């Protein structure tokens, strides 16, 4: 036992008190000798005093130890004291002090590490309490807002109106874009937030990421892709038009004055004009499809049952699915999942994606399409459309949502790009995962 010596000392003193009391009672009833009784009483008092002092010493040392812990003073050494009865107890006090000191050093090191980490990251961070007081304003945030110090979040309105409200109103599940004018330069900020509780107080941590460069690169890349597609389509139309015009021009140039055009030459002229007409109609159709991509109507939002919409569209496509020999499985939760969306636009997206899956399954065995409806956290809903078709090759993966890009002979290349834009109108996203050889999964994310 760790405190066996102390245990025996207390036991010995208690027995001594008991024996003294018994002797005192015996002398009182048997002999009634006053001198012996007085001596025994004095001895009893001395025993009680020493016993109380012994116990009080333990109490004083415990109180001293707890006081040092409460005051974060781990420098006091208990093991150096002379009382041998409590050496093991004092040793435990010193071990606890060492552990507290070690934990304190580790916490300080960790705190220093996170401070350096927060200052090192390229993302601006601001933390505010429930009263709007700024607790953290890192170096990246100072550079973004061109401000060295920030004491209250309301001070951000001096930089640009509306910035303070944007930070206060953003919820942890949201992501907002904010356009900031800084030194006559437009900066696009992606803003996200999270909440945490420290010592019972709610803290809001807001991050700011300058995505202007990424947006510029994406915009430039989109322009390159669009110019490439437009150039391809226009050249495909102009080449036969130029050739036909050249042929007709040669026929009339080589024709002598006053001579009549032969039947064969007349047929060549008619053929050339038909080619010009056909390609002109094609270019008009191409421009019309391009205009449809850029002039989308506003959604007419309603609460719709996703399962009902999917089953209704599968009925419309039943004949195509049966001809292709494709089985469709719909996996959904028991509860009814509704989203706020435009029914006709959602129908258009679903039909486009199912038709793409049908095309991808041409020439495959054991054809199947699986449609899943999944309830995600915080009210988000996910719809997955998976097929076991040929998949999407690595070189085509980045071009899937490019307008007019298609690998099909009869495809227009508009469906997926249009579907993605329709999902953006619903504040949702359209993405996919695929590998060459399949499967391919298109994902519709509906945000609350």
The 8 nearest C-alpha neighbors of each residue, nearest first, counted from 0:
[[1, 3, 2, 4, 6, 5, 87, 7],
 [0, 2, 3, 87, 88, 4, 5, 6],
 [1, 3, 5, 4, 0, 6, 87, 88],
 [4, 2, 6, 0, 5, 1, 7, 8],
 [5, 3, 7, 6, 2, 8, 84, 1],
 [6, 4, 8, 2, 3, 7, 84, 9],
 [5, 7, 3, 4, 9, 8, 2, 10],
 [8, 6, 10, 4, 9, 5, 11, 3],
 [9, 7, 5, 11, 10, 6, 12, 4],
 [8, 10, 12, 6, 11, 7, 13, 5],
 [11, 9, 7, 13, 8, 12, 14, 6],
 [10, 12, 8, 14, 9, 13, 7, 15],
 [13, 11, 15, 9, 14, 10, 16, 8],
 [12, 14, 16, 10, 15, 11, 9, 17],
 [13, 15, 17, 11, 12, 16, 18, 10],
 [16, 14, 12, 18, 13, 17, 19, 11],
 [17, 15, 19, 13, 14, 18, 20, 12],
 [16, 18, 14, 20, 15, 19, 13, 21],
 [19, 17, 21, 15, 20, 16, 14, 22],
 [20, 18, 16, 22, 17, 21, 15, 23],
 [19, 21, 23, 17, 18, 22, 16, 24],
 [20, 22, 18, 24, 23, 19, 25, 17],
 [23, 21, 25, 19, 24, 20, 26, 18],
 [22, 24, 20, 21, 26, 25, 19, 27],
 [25, 23, 27, 21, 22, 26, 20, 28],
 [24, 26, 22, 28, 27, 23, 29, 21],
 [27, 25, 29, 30, 23, 28, 24, 31],
 [28, 26, 31, 24, 25, 29, 23, 30],
 [27, 29, 25, 26, 31, 30, 24, 23],
 [30, 28, 26, 25, 27, 31, 24, 32],
 [31, 29, 26, 32, 27, 28, 25, 33],
 [30, 32, 27, 26, 33, 29, 28, 36],
 [31, 33, 30, 35, 34, 36, 26, 27],
 [32, 34, 36, 35, 31, 37, 27, 38],
 [35, 33, 37, 36, 32, 38, 39, 31],
 [34, 36, 38, 37, 33, 32, 39, 26],
 [35, 37, 33, 39, 34, 38, 40, 32],
 [38, 36, 40, 34, 39, 35, 33, 41],
 [39, 37, 41, 35, 40, 36, 42, 34],
 [38, 40, 42, 36, 37, 41, 43, 35],
 [41, 39, 43, 37, 42, 38, 36, 44],
 [40, 42, 38, 44, 43, 39, 37, 45],
 [41, 43, 39, 45, 40, 44, 38, 46],
 [44, 42, 40, 46, 41, 45, 39, 47],
 [43, 45, 47, 41, 46, 42, 48, 40],
 [44, 46, 42, 48, 43, 47, 41, 49],
 [47, 45, 43, 49, 44, 48, 50, 42],
 [46, 48, 50, 44, 45, 49, 51, 43],
 [47, 49, 45, 51, 50, 46, 52, 44],
 [50, 48, 52, 46, 51, 47, 53, 45],
 [49, 51, 47, 53, 52, 48, 46, 54],
 [50, 52, 54, 48, 53, 49, 55, 47],
 [53, 51, 55, 49, 50, 54, 56, 48],
 [54, 52, 50, 56, 51, 55, 49, 57],
 [53, 55, 51, 57, 56, 52, 50, 58],
 [56, 54, 58, 52, 57, 53, 51, 59],
 [55, 57, 59, 53, 54, 58, 52, 60],
 [56, 58, 60, 54, 55, 59, 61, 53],
 [57, 59, 55, 61, 56, 60, 62, 54],
 [60, 58, 62, 56, 61, 57, 55, 63],
 [59, 61, 63, 57, 62, 58, 64, 56],
 [62, 60, 64, 58, 63, 59, 57, 65],
 [61, 63, 59, 65, 60, 64, 58, 66],
 [64, 62, 60, 66, 61, 65, 59, 67],
 [63, 65, 61, 67, 66, 62, 60, 68],
 [66, 64, 68, 62, 67, 63, 69, 61],
 [65, 67, 63, 69, 64, 68, 62, 70],
 [68, 66, 72, 70, 64, 65, 69, 71],
 [69, 67, 65, 71, 66, 70, 72, 64],
 [68, 70, 66, 67, 71, 65, 72, 64],
 [69, 71, 67, 72, 68, 66, 65, 73],
 [72, 70, 68, 69, 67, 73, 99, 66],
 [73, 71, 67, 70, 74, 68, 75, 69],
 [72, 74, 96, 75, 100, 71, 67, 68],
 [73, 75, 72, 76, 96, 100, 67, 97],
 [76, 74, 73, 77, 72, 67, 93, 96],
 [77, 75, 78, 93, 79, 74, 80, 73],
 [78, 76, 89, 79, 80, 93, 75, 92],
 [77, 79, 89, 90, 80, 76, 86, 93],
 [80, 78, 77, 76, 81, 89, 86, 82],
 [81, 79, 78, 82, 77, 86, 83, 89],
 [82, 80, 83, 79, 78, 86, 84, 85],
 [83, 81, 84, 80, 85, 86, 79, 78],
 [84, 82, 86, 85, 81, 80, 87, 4],
 [83, 85, 82, 5, 86, 4, 87, 2],
 [86, 84, 88, 83, 87, 89, 82, 5],
 [87, 85, 89, 83, 88, 84, 90, 78],
 [86, 88, 90, 89, 85, 91, 1, 2],
 [87, 89, 85, 91, 90, 86, 92, 2],
 [90, 88, 92, 78, 86, 77, 91, 87],
 [89, 91, 87, 93, 78, 92, 88, 86],
 [90, 92, 94, 88, 89, 93, 95, 87],
 [93, 91, 89, 95, 90, 94, 96, 88],
 [92, 94, 96, 90, 91, 95, 77, 97],
 [95, 93, 91, 97, 96, 92, 90, 98],
 [94, 96, 98, 92, 97, 93, 99, 91],
 [97, 95, 93, 99, 73, 94, 98, 100],
 [96, 98, 100, 94, 95, 99, 101, 93],
 [99, 97, 101, 95, 100, 96, 102, 94],
 [100, 98, 96, 102, 97, 101, 103, 95],
 [99, 101, 97, 103, 98, 102, 96, 73],
 [100, 102, 98, 104, 103, 99, 97, 105],
 [103, 101, 105, 99, 104, 100, 106, 98],
 [102, 104, 100, 106, 101, 105, 99, 107],
 [103, 105, 107, 101, 106, 102, 108, 100],
 [106, 104, 102, 108, 107, 103, 109, 101],
 [107, 105, 109, 103, 108, 104, 110, 102],
 [106, 108, 110, 104, 105, 109, 111, 103],
 [109, 107, 105, 111, 106, 110, 112, 104],
 [108, 110, 112, 106, 111, 107, 105, 113],
 [109, 111, 107, 113, 112, 108, 106, 114],
 [110, 112, 114, 108, 109, 113, 107, 115],
 [113, 111, 109, 115, 110, 114, 108, 116],
 [114, 112, 116, 110, 115, 111, 117, 109],
 [113, 115, 111, 117, 116, 112, 110, 118],
 [114, 116, 118, 112, 113, 117, 119, 111],
 [115, 117, 113, 119, 114, 118, 112, 120],
 [118, 116, 114, 119, 115, 120, 113, 137],
 [117, 119, 115, 116, 137, 138, 120, 114],
 [118, 120, 116, 117, 115, 121, 138, 139],
 [121, 119, 122, 117, 118, 116, 139, 123],
 [120, 122, 139, 119, 123, 208, 118, 138],
 [123, 121, 208, 120, 139, 207, 124, 206],
 [122, 124, 140, 139, 207, 206, 208, 137],
 [123, 125, 206, 137, 205, 140, 136, 122],
 [126, 124, 136, 135, 205, 204, 206, 127],
 [127, 125, 204, 135, 134, 203, 133, 205],
 [128, 126, 133, 132, 203, 131, 134, 202],
 [127, 129, 202, 131, 130, 132, 201, 203],
 [128, 130, 131, 201, 202, 127, 132, 200],
 [131, 129, 128, 132, 127, 151, 133, 152],
 [132, 130, 128, 127, 152, 129, 151, 133],
 [131, 133, 151, 127, 128, 130, 150, 134],
 [134, 132, 127, 150, 151, 135, 126, 152],
 [135, 133, 126, 127, 132, 136, 128, 125],
 [136, 134, 126, 125, 133, 137, 124, 127],
 [137, 135, 125, 124, 140, 149, 138, 134],
 [136, 138, 140, 118, 139, 124, 135, 123],
 [137, 139, 141, 140, 118, 142, 136, 123],
 [138, 140, 123, 142, 141, 121, 137, 122],
 [141, 139, 123, 143, 142, 138, 137, 124],
 [140, 142, 138, 146, 139, 145, 147, 144],
 [143, 141, 145, 139, 140, 144, 138, 146],
 [144, 142, 140, 141, 145, 139, 123, 209],
 [143, 145, 146, 141, 142, 140, 158, 181],
 [146, 144, 142, 141, 143, 147, 181, 140],
 [145, 147, 141, 144, 148, 142, 149, 143],
 [148, 146, 141, 145, 149, 142, 138, 144],
 [149, 147, 146, 150, 136, 141, 137, 145],
 [148, 150, 151, 133, 136, 147, 154, 152],
 [151, 149, 133, 132, 148, 152, 154, 134],
 [152, 150, 132, 133, 153, 154, 131, 149],
 [151, 153, 154, 131, 155, 163, 133, 132],
 [154, 152, 155, 151, 163, 156, 131, 157],
 [153, 155, 152, 156, 157, 151, 149, 150],
 [156, 154, 157, 158, 153, 163, 152, 162],
 [157, 155, 160, 159, 158, 154, 163, 162],
 [158, 156, 155, 159, 154, 160, 153, 162],
 [159, 157, 156, 155, 160, 144, 154, 162],
 [158, 160, 156, 157, 162, 161, 155, 179],
 [161, 159, 156, 162, 157, 158, 163, 155],
 [160, 162, 164, 163, 165, 156, 159, 155],
 [161, 163, 165, 164, 160, 156, 159, 155],
 [162, 164, 166, 165, 161, 153, 155, 156],
 [165, 163, 167, 161, 166, 162, 168, 169],
 [164, 166, 162, 168, 163, 167, 169, 161],
 [167, 165, 163, 164, 169, 168, 162, 205],
 [166, 168, 164, 165, 169, 163, 170, 152],
 [167, 169, 165, 166, 164, 170, 163, 173],
 [170, 168, 166, 167, 165, 173, 192, 171],
 [169, 171, 173, 172, 168, 192, 193, 191],
 [172, 170, 193, 192, 173, 169, 191, 194],
 [173, 171, 170, 174, 377, 192, 193, 191],
 [174, 172, 170, 171, 169, 175, 191, 192],
 [173, 175, 191, 190, 189, 172, 176, 169],
 [176, 174, 190, 189, 177, 173, 191, 169],
 [175, 177, 189, 188, 190, 187, 178, 174],
 [176, 178, 188, 187, 179, 175, 189, 190],
 [179, 177, 187, 186, 188, 185, 180, 176],
 [180, 178, 186, 185, 181, 187, 177, 159],
 [179, 181, 185, 184, 183, 186, 182, 178],
 [182, 180, 184, 183, 179, 185, 186, 144],
 [181, 183, 184, 180, 185, 145, 179, 186],
 [184, 182, 181, 180, 185, 186, 179, 178],
 [185, 183, 181, 182, 180, 186, 179, 187],
 [184, 186, 180, 179, 181, 178, 187, 183],
 [187, 185, 179, 211, 178, 180, 188, 184],
 [186, 188, 178, 211, 210, 177, 209, 179],
 [189, 187, 209, 177, 208, 176, 207, 210],
 [188, 190, 176, 208, 207, 175, 209, 177],
 [191, 189, 207, 175, 206, 174, 188, 176],
 [192, 190, 174, 206, 205, 173, 175, 189],
 [193, 191, 205, 171, 204, 206, 170, 169],
 [194, 192, 171, 204, 203, 205, 195, 191],
 [193, 195, 203, 202, 204, 171, 201, 192],
 [196, 194, 202, 201, 203, 197, 193, 204],
 [195, 197, 201, 200, 199, 202, 198, 194],
 [196, 198, 200, 199, 201, 195, 202, 128],
 [199, 197, 200, 196, 201, 202, 195, 128],
 [198, 200, 197, 196, 201, 202, 195, 128],
 [201, 199, 197, 196, 198, 202, 128, 129],
 [200, 202, 196, 195, 129, 128, 197, 199],
 [201, 203, 128, 195, 194, 127, 196, 200],
 [204, 202, 194, 127, 126, 193, 128, 205],
 [203, 205, 126, 193, 192, 125, 194, 202],
 [206, 204, 192, 125, 191, 124, 126, 203],
 [205, 207, 124, 191, 123, 190, 192, 125],
 [208, 206, 123, 190, 189, 122, 188, 124],
 [209, 207, 189, 122, 188, 210, 123, 206],
 [208, 210, 188, 211, 187, 189, 207, 186],
 [211, 209, 213, 212, 187, 208, 188, 214],
 [210, 212, 187, 214, 213, 209, 186, 215],
 [211, 213, 215, 214, 210, 216, 209, 217],
 [214, 212, 216, 210, 215, 211, 217, 218],
 [213, 215, 217, 211, 216, 212, 218, 210],
 [216, 214, 212, 218, 213, 217, 219, 211],
 [215, 217, 213, 219, 214, 218, 220, 212],
 [218, 216, 214, 220, 219, 215, 221, 213],
 [217, 219, 221, 215, 220, 216, 214, 222],
 [220, 218, 222, 216, 221, 217, 215, 223],
 [219, 221, 217, 223, 218, 222, 216, 224],
 [222, 220, 218, 224, 219, 223, 217, 225],
 [221, 223, 225, 219, 220, 224, 226, 218],
 [224, 222, 220, 226, 221, 225, 227, 219],
 [223, 225, 227, 221, 222, 226, 228, 220],
 [224, 226, 222, 228, 227, 223, 229, 221],
 [227, 225, 229, 223, 228, 224, 230, 222],
 [226, 228, 224, 230, 225, 229, 223, 231],
 [227, 229, 231, 225, 230, 226, 232, 224],
 [230, 228, 226, 232, 231, 227, 233, 225],
 [231, 229, 227, 233, 228, 232, 226, 234],
 [230, 232, 228, 234, 229, 233, 235, 227],
 [233, 231, 235, 229, 234, 230, 228, 236],
 [232, 234, 236, 230, 235, 231, 229, 237],
 [235, 233, 237, 231, 236, 232, 238, 230],
 [236, 234, 232, 233, 238, 237, 231, 239],
 [235, 237, 233, 234, 278, 238, 239, 232],
 [238, 236, 240, 234, 239, 235, 241, 233],
 [237, 239, 241, 240, 236, 235, 234, 242],
 [240, 238, 242, 241, 237, 243, 236, 274],
 [239, 241, 237, 275, 243, 238, 242, 244],
 [242, 240, 244, 238, 239, 243, 237, 245],
 [241, 243, 239, 245, 240, 244, 238, 246],
 [244, 242, 271, 246, 240, 245, 241, 239],
 [243, 245, 241, 247, 246, 242, 248, 240],
 [246, 244, 248, 242, 243, 247, 241, 249],
 [247, 245, 243, 249, 248, 244, 242, 250],
 [248, 246, 250, 244, 249, 245, 268, 243],
 [247, 249, 245, 251, 246, 250, 244, 252],
 [250, 248, 252, 246, 247, 251, 253, 245],
 [249, 251, 247, 248, 253, 252, 254, 246],
 [250, 252, 254, 248, 249, 253, 247, 255],
 [253, 251, 249, 254, 250, 248, 255, 247],
 [252, 254, 251, 250, 249, 255, 248, 256],
 [253, 255, 251, 252, 250, 256, 258, 260],
 [256, 254, 258, 257, 253, 252, 251, 259],
 [257, 255, 258, 254, 259, 253, 252, 251],
 [256, 258, 255, 259, 254, 260, 251, 253],
 [259, 257, 256, 255, 260, 254, 261, 251],
 [258, 260, 261, 257, 254, 255, 256, 262],
 [261, 259, 264, 265, 262, 258, 254, 263],
 [260, 262, 264, 263, 265, 259, 266, 258],
 [261, 263, 265, 264, 266, 260, 267, 259],
 [262, 264, 266, 265, 261, 267, 260, 268],
 [265, 263, 267, 261, 266, 262, 260, 268],
 [264, 266, 262, 268, 263, 267, 261, 260],
 [265, 267, 269, 263, 264, 268, 270, 262],
 [268, 266, 264, 270, 265, 269, 271, 263],
 [267, 269, 271, 265, 266, 270, 247, 272],
 [268, 270, 266, 272, 271, 267, 273, 265],
 [271, 269, 267, 273, 268, 272, 266, 274],
 [272, 270, 243, 268, 274, 273, 269, 267],
 [271, 273, 275, 269, 274, 270, 276, 268],
 [272, 274, 276, 270, 275, 271, 277, 269],
 [275, 273, 277, 271, 272, 276, 278, 270],
 [276, 274, 272, 240, 278, 273, 277, 279],
 [275, 277, 273, 279, 274, 278, 272, 280],
 [278, 276, 274, 280, 279, 275, 273, 281],
 [277, 279, 281, 275, 280, 236, 276, 274],
 [278, 280, 276, 282, 281, 277, 275, 283],
 [279, 281, 283, 277, 278, 282, 284, 276],
 [282, 280, 278, 284, 279, 283, 285, 277],
 [281, 283, 285, 279, 284, 280, 278, 286],
 [284, 282, 280, 286, 285, 281, 287, 279],
 [285, 283, 287, 281, 282, 286, 280, 288],
 [284, 286, 282, 288, 287, 283, 281, 289],
 [285, 287, 289, 283, 288, 284, 290, 282],
 [288, 286, 284, 290, 289, 285, 283, 291],
 [289, 287, 291, 285, 290, 286, 284, 292],
 [288, 290, 286, 292, 287, 291, 285, 293],
 [289, 291, 287, 293, 292, 288, 294, 286],
 [292, 290, 288, 294, 289, 293, 287, 295],
 [293, 291, 289, 290, 294, 417, 295, 288],
 [292, 294, 290, 291, 295, 289, 288, 417],
 [295, 293, 291, 292, 290, 296, 289, 297],
 [294, 296, 293, 291, 292, 297, 421, 420],
 [297, 295, 298, 294, 299, 424, 291, 421],
 [296, 298, 299, 295, 424, 341, 300, 421],
 [299, 297, 341, 300, 296, 424, 340, 344],
 [298, 300, 341, 297, 301, 340, 342, 343],
 [299, 301, 340, 341, 298, 339, 302, 342],
 [302, 300, 339, 340, 303, 341, 299, 342],
 [301, 303, 339, 338, 337, 340, 304, 300],
 [304, 302, 337, 338, 301, 305, 339, 340],
 [303, 305, 337, 307, 306, 336, 308, 338],
 [306, 304, 308, 307, 337, 303, 309, 336],
 [305, 307, 309, 308, 304, 310, 336, 331],
 [306, 308, 310, 304, 305, 309, 311, 303],
 [309, 307, 305, 311, 306, 310, 312, 304],
 [308, 310, 306, 312, 311, 307, 313, 305],
 [309, 311, 313, 307, 312, 308, 306, 314],
 [312, 310, 308, 314, 313, 309, 307, 315],
 [313, 311, 315, 309, 314, 310, 308, 316],
 [312, 314, 316, 310, 315, 311, 317, 309],
 [315, 313, 317, 311, 312, 316, 310, 318],
 [316, 314, 312, 313, 317, 311, 318, 319],
 [315, 317, 313, 314, 319, 318, 320, 312],
 [318, 316, 314, 320, 319, 315, 313, 321],
 [317, 319, 321, 320, 316, 322, 315, 314],
 [320, 318, 322, 316, 321, 317, 323, 357],
 [321, 319, 317, 323, 325, 318, 322, 324],
 [320, 322, 324, 318, 323, 319, 317, 325],
 [323, 321, 319, 324, 320, 318, 325, 317],
 [322, 324, 320, 321, 325, 319, 357, 361],
 [325, 323, 321, 322, 320, 326, 366, 319],
 [326, 324, 366, 320, 367, 323, 321, 327],
 [327, 325, 367, 368, 366, 328, 324, 320],
 [326, 328, 368, 369, 367, 325, 329, 370],
 [329, 327, 369, 370, 368, 330, 326, 367],
 [330, 328, 370, 371, 369, 331, 327, 372],
 [331, 329, 371, 370, 372, 328, 332, 369],
 [330, 332, 372, 371, 329, 333, 373, 306],
 [333, 331, 334, 373, 372, 330, 335, 374],
 [334, 332, 335, 331, 336, 330, 372, 374],
 [333, 335, 332, 336, 331, 374, 337, 306],
 [334, 336, 337, 333, 304, 332, 306, 305],
 [337, 335, 304, 305, 334, 338, 306, 374],
 [336, 338, 304, 303, 305, 302, 335, 339],
 [339, 337, 302, 303, 340, 304, 336, 305],
 [338, 340, 302, 301, 300, 303, 337, 341],
 [341, 339, 300, 301, 338, 342, 302, 425],
 [340, 342, 300, 299, 298, 344, 343, 301],
 [343, 341, 345, 344, 340, 346, 303, 301],
 [342, 344, 346, 345, 341, 347, 348, 299],
 [345, 343, 347, 346, 341, 342, 348, 421],
 [346, 344, 348, 342, 347, 343, 349, 341],
 [347, 345, 343, 349, 344, 348, 350, 342],
 [346, 348, 344, 350, 345, 349, 351, 343],
 [347, 349, 345, 418, 351, 346, 350, 352],
 [350, 348, 346, 352, 351, 347, 353, 345],
 [349, 351, 353, 347, 352, 348, 354, 346],
 [352, 350, 348, 354, 349, 353, 414, 347],
 [351, 353, 355, 349, 354, 350, 348, 356],
 [354, 352, 356, 350, 355, 351, 349, 357],
 [355, 353, 357, 351, 356, 352, 350, 358],
 [356, 354, 352, 358, 353, 357, 359, 351],
 [357, 355, 359, 353, 354, 358, 386, 360],
 [356, 358, 354, 360, 355, 359, 353, 361],
 [357, 359, 355, 356, 360, 361, 354, 388],
 [358, 360, 356, 388, 357, 361, 389, 355],
 [361, 359, 388, 357, 363, 358, 362, 366],
 [362, 360, 363, 358, 359, 357, 323, 388],
 [361, 363, 360, 364, 359, 388, 389, 366],
 [364, 362, 360, 361, 366, 388, 365, 389],
 [363, 365, 366, 362, 360, 361, 367, 388],
 [366, 364, 367, 363, 325, 387, 326, 324],
 [367, 365, 325, 364, 363, 360, 326, 387],
 [366, 368, 326, 325, 327, 386, 387, 365],
 [367, 369, 386, 327, 385, 326, 328, 370],
 [370, 368, 328, 385, 327, 384, 329, 371],
 [369, 371, 384, 329, 383, 330, 328, 385],
 [372, 370, 330, 383, 382, 331, 329, 373],
 [371, 373, 382, 331, 381, 330, 383, 370],
 [374, 372, 381, 380, 375, 371, 382, 331],
 [375, 373, 380, 379, 381, 376, 372, 378],
 [376, 374, 379, 380, 373, 378, 377, 381],
 [375, 377, 378, 379, 374, 380, 172, 373],
 [378, 376, 379, 375, 172, 447, 446, 380],
 [377, 379, 376, 447, 375, 380, 446, 374],
 [380, 378, 446, 375, 447, 377, 445, 376],
 [381, 379, 374, 445, 375, 373, 444, 378],
 [380, 382, 444, 373, 443, 372, 445, 374],
 [383, 381, 372, 443, 371, 442, 373, 444],
 [382, 384, 442, 371, 370, 441, 385, 440],
 [385, 383, 370, 441, 440, 369, 442, 371],
 [386, 384, 440, 369, 439, 368, 383, 370],
 [385, 387, 368, 388, 439, 438, 356, 367],
 [388, 386, 438, 437, 367, 439, 366, 385],
 [389, 387, 360, 359, 437, 386, 390, 438],
 [388, 390, 436, 437, 359, 435, 360, 391],
 [391, 389, 437, 435, 436, 434, 439, 388],
 [390, 392, 435, 434, 433, 396, 395, 393],
 [393, 391, 435, 395, 394, 396, 434, 390],
 [392, 394, 396, 395, 391, 435, 434, 397],
 [393, 395, 392, 396, 397, 398, 391, 399],
 [396, 394, 398, 392, 393, 397, 399, 391],
 [395, 397, 393, 398, 399, 394, 391, 392],
 [398, 396, 395, 399, 394, 400, 393, 401],
 [397, 399, 401, 395, 396, 400, 404, 394],
 [398, 400, 396, 401, 397, 395, 404, 415],
 [401, 399, 416, 398, 415, 402, 419, 397],
 [400, 402, 398, 404, 399, 416, 403, 224],
 [401, 403, 413, 416, 404, 412, 400, 225],
 [412, 404, 402, 413, 411, 405, 401, 228],
 [403, 405, 412, 402, 401, 398, 399, 406],
 [404, 406, 412, 407, 410, 403, 411, 399],
 [405, 407, 408, 404, 410, 412, 395, 409],
 [408, 406, 410, 409, 405, 411, 412, 358],
 [407, 409, 410, 406, 405, 411, 412, 358],
 [408, 410, 407, 411, 405, 406, 412, 358],
 [411, 409, 407, 412, 408, 405, 406, 413],
 [410, 412, 413, 403, 405, 409, 404, 414],
 [403, 413, 411, 404, 405, 410, 402, 414],
 [412, 414, 403, 411, 402, 416, 417, 415],
 [415, 413, 417, 416, 351, 412, 418, 411],
 [416, 414, 418, 417, 400, 413, 419, 351],
 [415, 417, 400, 419, 418, 413, 402, 414],
 [416, 418, 420, 414, 415, 419, 413, 421],
 [419, 417, 415, 421, 348, 420, 416, 414],
 [418, 420, 422, 416, 421, 429, 417, 415],
 [421, 419, 423, 417, 422, 418, 424, 416],
 [420, 422, 418, 424, 423, 419, 417, 425],
 [421, 423, 425, 427, 419, 424, 420, 428],
 [424, 422, 426, 420, 425, 427, 421, 428],
 [423, 425, 421, 422, 426, 420, 298, 427],
 [424, 426, 422, 423, 427, 340, 421, 298],
 [427, 425, 423, 424, 422, 446, 428, 445],
 [428, 426, 445, 422, 423, 425, 444, 446],
 [427, 429, 444, 422, 443, 423, 430, 419],
 [428, 430, 443, 419, 442, 422, 444, 427],
 [431, 429, 442, 441, 428, 443, 432, 419],
 [432, 430, 441, 440, 442, 433, 429, 439],
 [433, 431, 440, 439, 441, 434, 430, 442],
 [434, 432, 439, 390, 391, 438, 437, 440],
 [433, 435, 437, 390, 391, 436, 392, 438],
 [434, 436, 390, 392, 391, 437, 389, 433],
 [435, 437, 389, 390, 434, 438, 388, 391],
 [438, 436, 390, 389, 388, 434, 439, 387],
 [437, 439, 387, 390, 386, 388, 433, 434],
 [440, 438, 433, 437, 390, 385, 386, 432],
 [439, 441, 385, 432, 431, 384, 383, 433],
 [440, 442, 431, 384, 383, 430, 385, 432],
 [443, 441, 383, 430, 429, 431, 382, 444],
 [442, 444, 429, 382, 381, 428, 383, 445],
 [445, 443, 381, 428, 427, 380, 442, 446],
 [444, 446, 427, 380, 379, 381, 443, 447],
 [445, 447, 379, 427, 444, 426, 380, 378],
 [446, 378, 379, 445, 338, 377, 339, 380]]
